[in-house]
Amino acid sequence: MSAFAEQLIIWHDQHGRHHLPWQKNRDPYAIWLSEIMLQQTQVNMVIPYYARFMQKFPTISSLAQAPLDAVLSLWSGLGYYARARNLHVTARKVMHHYQGQFPCTREAIQHLPGIGRSTAAAIAVFAFGQCEAILDGNVKRILARYFGISGFPGETKTQNLLWKKAEESLPIHHQNGKIETYTQALMDLGTAVCTRRAPLCKACPLQSECVALKENRVDQLPTTKPRKPLPQKETTFLLLMQQQNILLEQRPAPGIWGELWCPPEIGIGIDVITYCQHNLNIEVRALIELPILDHQFTHFKLRIHPQLLQVTSSESLATLPKFIWTKPSDALAKGIPAPVRKLLKQTFLSKFSPYRI
């Protein structure tokens, strides 16, 4: 066994995490769910979502049989909603193509929707005890510092070198839970010790051989991606009120917030009243333009201009697909994006709002 792996395994016994909810068994469904939720999301935020999800959908069969809207509703607020859609698709695929049995090899797991090489490897390790290398953001940072690897990890050349080091560093003798312990130790070290900012190098079990520490380059590795200013987009949300209800539209599957429920959206500068007449077949009366709401995605910033409108006639709207009238409080139980949730609470559910419903 390499000194790298051995030191991590010893360290984890005393300092690693041992009581995360998904560590209680080898259920591939529970492990798969946790790994998907942990993509781009911190553990502390994932834990309550994971608990609610497992309570509602305790098996892959129950998830496969659930309507997508119920899945998105439980996911609401966790972000990166393509993960939830892929979970739903994958659950159905496992039921139909694998007779309900989650595939047990990294290669087969990797062919399922929404699962890349590193996530597939983690599932194979924790669910089936297979000796596979992972390479998530934490591991890239550890390996780049330990081996002194320069270059942005997202570049093909650098990533290939990191994969090579990840595979070479695996414990050779992986029986008796060593591969699971080693893999969890990598994750825990990156979360608690070898952090992006202010790493605790004095507490690191790898400090004696860490190239970055020896060469005083810890704050320089891994090499950061050249930053470009995020582009900003603008849009208008139409908050349409009729009696005690508001209008929501289910967005198309591709794109941002696919299949989530949002207020109807139009471009900046479009005449709202004319749009409602011609596109929604309803008559409206403008009430007020609400405060601007800013939301940031990974690749761009979105500035939302909400407009509150009173519907005066909507006889033909009921025939339009993908639209529902709902109370704002009921809307919160549906699959809605975080900025829409915030907007509805501020506008209709705050005790300080003059438009409280």
ZAMARGU-4260 file (C-alpha; in steps of 0.2 Angstrom, whole numbers, plus 5000, padded with zeros to 4 digits):
<rodrens>
0) 5000/5000/5000 | 5007/5017/4996 | 5012/5029/5010 | 4999/5041/5003 | 4984/5029/5005
5) 4991/5022/5022 | 4992/5039/5030 | 4975/5044/5025 | 4967/5028/5031 | 4975/5030/5048
10) 4970/5048/5049 | 4952/5044/5045 | 4950/5032/5059 | 4952/5046/5072 | 4948/5062/5062
15) 4936/5057/5048 | 4917/5057/5047 | 4909/5041/5052 | 4890/5045/5055 | 4884/5053/5039
20) 4866/5046/5036 | 4871/5037/5020 | 4886/5028/5028 | 4874/5017/5038 | 4873/5003/5025
25) 4878/4998/5007 | 4862/5001/4999 | 4867/5007/4982 | 4851/5018/4980 | 4855/5028/4996
30) 4873/5030/4991 | 4868/5035/4973 | 4856/5048/4980 | 4869/5055/4992 | 4882/5056/4978
35) 4870/5066/4967 | 4865/5078/4980 | 4883/5081/4985 | 4887/5087/4968 | 4890/5106/4969
40) 4882/5106/4986 | 4889/5105/5004 | 4886/5091/5016 | 4877/5102/5029 | 4864/5108/5016
45) 4862/5090/5009 | 4858/5081/5025 | 4840/5088/5028 | 4836/5086/5009 | 4842/5068/5009
50) 4832/5064/5025 | 4816/5071/5017 | 4819/5062/5001 | 4822/5045/5009 | 4807/5047/5019
55) 4796/5051/5004 | 4805/5039/4992 | 4813/5025/5002 | 4817/5014/4987 | 4822/5016/4969
60) 4805/5008/4965 | 4795/5022/4974 | 4806/5035/4966 | 4803/5028/4948 | 4784/5027/4951
65) 4783/5045/4958 | 4778/5060/4946 | 4792/5071/4941 | 4783/5086/4949 | 4784/5077/4966
70) 4802/5074/4964 | 4806/5092/4959 | 4795/5099/4974 | 4807/5089/4986 | 4822/5096/4977
75) 4816/5114/4977 | 4830/5125/4984 | 4844/5113/4982 | 4848/5120/4965 | 4855/5112/4949
80) 4838/5104/4945 | 4845/5093/4931 | 4851/5082/4945 | 4833/5079/4950 | 4827/5076/4933
85) 4841/5064/4930 | 4838/5055/4946 | 4820/5052/4940 | 4825/5046/4923 | 4839/5034/4930
90) 4827/5027/4943 | 4815/5022/4929 | 4829/5015/4918 | 4835/5004/4933 | 4818/4997/4935
95) 4815/4994/4917 | 4832/4989/4911 | 4840/4981/4926 | 4825/4973/4934 | 4826/4985/4949
100) 4844/4980/4953 | 4857/4995/4953 | 4872/4990/4941 | 4887/4986/4951 | 4902/4991/4940
105) 4909/5008/4938 | 4908/5006/4919 | 4889/5002/4919 | 4885/5015/4932 | 4893/5028/4922
110) 4881/5025/4908 | 4866/5030/4918 | 4860/5048/4916 | 4868/5061/4926 | 4883/5051/4932
115) 4900/5054/4927 | 4916/5044/4930 | 4920/5050/4948 | 4902/5049/4954 | 4901/5031/4947
120) 4917/5027/4955 | 4911/5033/4972 | 4895/5023/4971 | 4905/5007/4965 | 4917/5010/4980
125) 4904/5013/4994 | 4890/5001/4988 | 4900/4987/4981 | 4918/4989/4988 | 4926/4990/4971
130) 4943/4998/4970 | 4940/5013/4959 | 4948/5030/4959 | 4938/5046/4962 | 4942/5063/4956
135) 4930/5076/4963 | 4935/5094/4967 | 4942/5090/4984 | 4952/5076/4977 | 4959/5087/4963
140) 4965/5100/4976 | 4973/5087/4987 | 4982/5078/4972 | 4987/5095/4964 | 4995/5101/4980
145) 5003/5084/4986 | 5011/5080/4969 | 5014/5099/4964 | 5004/5098/4949 | 5001/5115/4940
150) 4988/5119/4927 | 4969/5122/4928 | 4962/5105/4933 | 4948/5107/4920 | 4960/5107/4906
155) 4962/5090/4898 | 4981/5088/4900 | 4980/5092/4919 | 4965/5082/4922 | 4972/5066/4914
160) 4988/5068/4925 | 4977/5070/4940 | 4967/5054/4935 | 4984/5045/4933 | 4989/5050/4951
165) 4972/5046/4958 | 4974/5028/4951 | 4992/5026/4956 | 4988/5031/4974 | 4974/5018/4977
170) 4977/5006/4991 | 4983/4990/4983 | 4975/4979/4997 | 4957/4985/4997 | 4949/4971/5006
175) 4941/4973/5024 | 4934/4990/5020 | 4951/4999/5016 | 4945/5006/4999 | 4929/5013/5007
180) 4939/5021/5021 | 4952/5028/5009 | 4939/5036/4998 | 4930/5043/5012 | 4946/5050/5020
185) 4950/5059/5003 | 4933/5067/5004 | 4935/5072/5022 | 4952/5078/5021 | 4947/5090/5007
190) 4932/5096/5016 | 4940/5099/5033 | 4959/5101/5031 | 4965/5103/5013 | 4952/5117/5010
195) 4952/5129/4996 | 4956/5144/5007 | 4966/5144/5023 | 4970/5125/5023 | 4975/5117/5040
200) 4992/5110/5034 | 4999/5107/5051 | 4984/5095/5054 | 4987/5086/5038 | 4993/5068/5038
205) 5001/5071/5021 | 5011/5086/5026 | 5028/5078/5026 | 5028/5074/5007 | 5017/5088/5001
210) 5026/5097/4987 | 5015/5112/4988 | 5019/5114/5006 | 5038/5111/5004 | 5039/5124/4990
215) 5027/5136/4998 | 5014/5135/4984 | 4999/5129/4994 | 4989/5145/4990 | 4994/5143/4971
220) 4988/5126/4969 | 4977/5120/4961 | 4979/5133/4947 | 4963/5143/4946 | 4953/5145/4930
225) 4956/5162/4922 | 4941/5173/4927 | 4930/5182/4916 | 4916/5193/4921 | 4899/5184/4922
230) 4887/5190/4908 | 4871/5197/4915 | 4854/5194/4908 | 4837/5202/4912 | 4819/5196/4911
235) 4802/5201/4917 | 4791/5189/4928 | 4772/5192/4927 | 4764/5190/4944 | 4746/5188/4939
240) 4733/5189/4952 | 4715/5183/4951 | 4705/5182/4967 | 4716/5173/4979 | 4727/5164/4966
245) 4742/5167/4955 | 4746/5160/4938 | 4761/5148/4936 | 4768/5141/4920 | 4778/5124/4919
250) 4794/5128/4910 | 4800/5116/4896 | 4812/5102/4900 | 4827/5109/4892 | 4836/5124/4899
255) 4836/5134/4915 | 4823/5128/4928 | 4817/5114/4916 | 4799/5108/4921 | 4799/5119/4937
260) 4784/5131/4940 | 4787/5149/4937 | 4777/5165/4934 | 4775/5168/4915 | 4791/5176/4909
265) 4794/5189/4895 | 4808/5199/4888 | 4813/5216/4894 | 4804/5230/4885 | 4789/5220/4879
270) 4772/5228/4883 | 4765/5218/4897 | 4746/5221/4894 | 4748/5218/4875 | 4757/5202/4878
275) 4744/5195/4890 | 4730/5199/4878 | 4739/5191/4863 | 4749/5177/4871 | 4738/5172/4886
280) 4721/5178/4880 | 4718/5187/4896 | 4715/5205/4901 | 4725/5213/4915 | 4727/5229/4925
285) 4745/5234/4930 | 4746/5236/4949 | 4765/5239/4953 | 4782/5235/4947 | 4790/5226/4962
290) 4808/5227/4968 | 4821/5220/4956 | 4827/5202/4961 | 4845/5197/4957 | 4850/5178/4955
295) 4867/5171/4950 | 4869/5155/4941 | 4886/5147/4937 | 4888/5155/4920 | 4878/5171/4921
300) 4869/5183/4932 | 4850/5185/4930 | 4841/5201/4935 | 4822/5198/4937 | 4810/5213/4935
305) 4793/5207/4943 | 4777/5215/4939 | 4761/5213/4949 | 4746/5213/4938 | 4727/5210/4942
310) 4718/5199/4930 | 4701/5206/4925 | 4696/5193/4912 | 4704/5175/4909 | 4690/5165/4901
315) 4701/5155/4889 | 4716/5153/4900 | 4710/5137/4907 | 4712/5128/4890 | 4731/5132/4889
320) 4742/5118/4894 | 4756/5120/4907 | 4747/5133/4917 | 4739/5132/4934 | 4730/5144/4945
325) 4736/5141/4963 | 4737/5150/4980 | 4754/5157/4984 | 4755/5146/5000 | 4751/5130/4989
330) 4764/5135/4976 | 4778/5134/4989 | 4774/5115/4990 | 4777/5113/4971 | 4794/5112/4962
335) 4799/5130/4961 | 4816/5139/4959 | 4823/5148/4974 | 4821/5165/4967 | 4803/5162/4964
340) 4800/5155/4981 | 4808/5171/4988 | 4797/5182/4977 | 4781/5174/4982 | 4785/5175/5000
345) 4790/5193/4999 | 4775/5198/4989 | 4761/5188/4995 | 4765/5179/5011 | 4775/5192/5021
350) 4765/5200/5035 | 4771/5217/5029 | 4765/5215/5011 | 4750/5225/5006 | 4746/5211/4993
355) 4746/5198/5006 | 4735/5183/5001
</rodrens>
